[in-house]
Amino acid sequence: MALTSTLLAATLAATSAPIPPLPPGTVLSARNVPIEPGARREILAEGLEHPWGLAFLPDGSALITERPGRLRVFRDGALLPEPVAGLPPVLALNQGGLLDVVVHPRFAENGWIYLAYAHGTPEANTTRVARARFEDHALHGLEVIFETNQPKPAGGHFGTRLAWKPDGTLLVAIGDGGNPPTRLDGVLIREKAQDPASHWGKVVRLHDDGRPPADNPFAGRAAARGVWSIGHRNIQGLAIAADGTIWATEHGSLGGDELNRLQAGANYGWPVVSLTREYVGGTPIGEATRREGMLDPVLLWDTAVAPSGLAVYAGSAFPHWQGDLFSGSLVGLDVRRIDLDAEGRVAGETALRVGQRVREVEVGPDGFLYVLTDERAGRLMRFVPATPAASPTAPQAIERR
């Protein structure tokens, strides 16, 4: 977000505000984390226009979304020059456009890929999820399987990450629609995050054809189709571990970025409960920092890192990374390795330097860590072992409060 001089001054003044008391189970990130050794960065492709999502196909090639509305293919070490044909029109406005992409778990059988994107006009827009068969460098039989139920104004906080649960259902993370003064139905749009009847500020769970599962926690209640969890601001990182644990990174406003462990039916508090502050003036947002019945974050970045893209490492190239989380940072220009102990608690944090805004992080079939940078001339990169036998490292301990 571009800041005016007045807003920038207010923002800088507010960053000196004291950290609020943290919930007992929340870990506070260190403001300066050490560099993760043992990994070397390689640039694989350049010239991508604001790439956003990355998904690997069974043959090892990769699909890459570009926010203006193009789907690209990286194959055999090269970015193919021609975009994939047959994409739907998208609303490329501010934070909106062509966003995430995932491949169906049974792609080899059905050829389905799934796209999330902004749709509509600047005055009335939604988030859509569509699926299509990918064949011969084109999409076939594209169908919209989900759309948010309330069109909103402006181009903020679409969120929109996609992830497959082990049971074959699809999670769709949807942002709260934007910052003040954006309003919907006469209230600040962010208040819709607490309204189960609205899709804004929610995680939705769907069958692969868009039907909501009958066992969704809000099924049978006055809730929007497919709602699975509520009270989210702007999830831009979503990853599921082999044991089914669901992790999400979420943007705060001024500071207060979060790592959360997602659970069915849970309320994550936004904007009633938060550990973040208003962009202008730095006043705390919400009524409290915690409340019974609302889940606390696992990790808090009190100085904004703007987390985007999230992966759980499960590969052979870096054995000492097994089970750790890797979160991109739009502000820090790096990837954060979040070390998890045997109980899934945050034990430490290190940084892999990238030097550009990191939008997406994925683990490739080769076990290397792949990164997309969100620039007008963005890059596809990967991290490989710096030596054949890179030794394990212990990330810096993080203060607990």
Secondary structure, DSSP 4 states (H G I P E B T S, - for coil): ----HHHHHHHHHHTTSPPPPPPTTPEEPPSS-PBPPSEEEEEEEEEESSEEEEEE-TTS-EEEEETTTEEEEEETTEE-SSPPB-PPP----TT-SEEEEEE-TTHHHH-EEEEEEEEE-SSSEEEEEEEEEEETTEEEEEEEEEE-SS-BSSS---EEEEEE-TTS-EEEEE----STT-EETTEEGGGGGG-TTS-TTEEEEE-TTSPPPTT-TTTTSS--TTEEEE--S-EEEEEE-TTS-EEEEE--SBS-EEEEEE-TT-B--TTTB-S-B-TTT-PBPSSBS--TTSPPPSEEESS---EEEEEE---SS-GGGTT-EEEEETTTTEEEEEEE-TTS-EEEEEEEE-SS-EEEEEE-TTSPEEEEE-STTEEEEEEEESSTTPPP--PBP--B-
